[in-house]
């Protein structure tokens, strides 16, 4: 199950994670985000080798700004604390799996 990522736990959960981390930037009012959310949940269940987190951009504006989030949903994939890939908009499960590769 995805974990909630905040400015307070970002360093511990993402940058210092011993696993690669897929972060979903989303908002409650965003219908494409609601479409993507179950797909991200499926990826989280199917891939225990990665950590999946969600950032509510309305509550975590600083984090969203730090990663230049202009449009949501936005997925960012971190490996060894570095942003290695990202996508914007609704994507398929296979596209996400290719990203986490």
C-alpha positions as CSV (number, residue, x, y, z in Angstrom):
1,X,0.0,0.0,0.0
2,X,1.4,3.5,-0.9
3,X,2.6,5.6,2.0
4,X,1.9,9.3,2.5
5,X,4.9,11.4,1.7
6,X,5.3,14.8,3.4
7,X,8.0,17.4,3.7
8,X,8.7,15.9,7.1
9,X,9.3,12.3,6.0
10,X,10.5,12.9,2.4
11,X,14.2,12.6,3.2
12,X,13.8,9.4,5.3
13,X,11.2,7.7,3.0
14,X,12.5,8.7,-0.4
15,X,16.1,10.1,-0.4
16,X,17.4,7.6,2.2
17,X,15.3,4.6,1.1
18,X,17.0,1.3,0.7
19,X,14.5,0.6,-2.2
20,X,13.7,2.6,-5.3
21,X,10.7,4.8,-4.7
22,X,7.8,5.7,-7.0
23,X,6.2,9.0,-5.9
24,X,2.7,10.0,-7.1
25,X,2.0,13.7,-7.0
26,X,-1.8,14.1,-6.9
27,X,-4.7,16.2,-5.5
28,X,-8.2,15.2,-4.3
29,X,-9.9,17.5,-6.9
30,X,-8.0,16.1,-9.9
31,X,-10.0,13.5,-11.8
32,X,-7.0,12.2,-13.8
33,X,-5.3,11.6,-10.5
34,X,-8.3,9.6,-9.3
35,X,-8.1,7.5,-12.5
36,X,-4.3,6.9,-12.0
37,X,-4.5,6.1,-8.3
38,X,-5.8,2.5,-8.6
39,X,-3.1,1.8,-11.2
40,X,-0.4,3.1,-8.9
41,X,-1.9,0.9,-6.1
42,X,-1.7,-2.1,-8.4
43,X,1.9,-1.4,-9.2
44,X,2.6,-1.1,-5.4
45,X,1.1,-4.5,-4.8
46,X,2.7,-6.2,-7.8
47,X,6.2,-4.8,-7.0
48,X,7.3,-5.3,-3.4
49,X,10.9,-4.5,-4.4
50,X,10.0,-0.8,-4.7
51,X,8.4,1.6,-2.3
52,X,5.4,3.7,-3.5
53,X,4.4,7.0,-2.0
54,X,1.8,9.7,-2.6
55,X,2.3,13.4,-2.2
56,X,-0.9,15.5,-1.9
57,X,0.2,18.7,-3.7
58,X,-2.5,20.8,-1.9
59,X,-1.0,19.8,1.4
60,X,2.6,19.6,0.3
61,X,3.1,22.6,-1.9
62,X,6.8,23.0,-1.0
63,X,7.6,19.4,-2.2
64,X,5.6,19.9,-5.4
65,X,7.5,23.2,-6.1
66,X,10.8,21.5,-5.3
67,X,10.2,19.0,-8.1
68,X,8.7,21.5,-10.6
69,X,5.3,19.9,-10.5
70,X,3.3,21.9,-13.0
71,X,0.6,19.3,-14.0
72,X,-0.8,16.4,-12.1
73,X,-0.9,13.5,-11.8
74,X,2.9,13.3,-12.0
75,X,5.0,10.3,-11.2
76,X,8.6,10.6,-10.2
77,X,10.9,7.5,-9.8
78,X,13.8,7.8,-7.4
79,X,16.7,5.4,-7.3
80,X,19.5,5.8,-4.7
81,X,17.9,9.2,-3.7
82,X,18.1,10.5,-7.3
83,X,15.2,11.4,-9.6
84,X,15.8,9.0,-12.5
85,X,12.5,9.2,-14.4
86,X,9.1,10.9,-14.4
87,X,5.8,11.1,-16.3
88,X,2.9,13.5,-16.4
89,X,-0.7,12.5,-16.9
90,X,-2.6,9.3,-16.8
91,X,-0.3,6.4,-17.9
92,X,-0.8,2.6,-18.2
93,X,0.4,0.1,-15.7
94,X,2.8,-1.2,-18.3
95,X,4.2,2.3,-18.8
96,X,4.8,2.6,-15.1
97,X,6.4,-0.9,-15.0
98,X,8.7,0.2,-17.8
99,X,9.6,3.3,-15.8
100,X,10.6,1.3,-12.7
101,X,12.2,-1.3,-15.0
